[in-house]
Amino acid sequence: MSREGANKVRVDINVTADTKALLDGIIAHELEEDRCNDRPERSKSEILEMVLRKGYNAWKDQVHKA
């Protein structure tokens, strides 16, 4: 899903080293999947946005179950 032309803002965050390592692992895995599945390679920013959106959706689903 490309979001070209969408308004973008820069977000600076501080995370633990463990969280950074997890995010780096997700990025590496997703880039490898792009290469192996002959997909256009996404940017790190696009992958991080995907992770945040999926995390938000999981959080939202959990909140509405309660």
Secondary structure by P-SEA (a helix, b strand, c coil): ccccccbbbbbbbcccaaaaaaaaaaaaaaaaaaaaaccccccaaaaaaaaaaaaaaaaaaaaaac
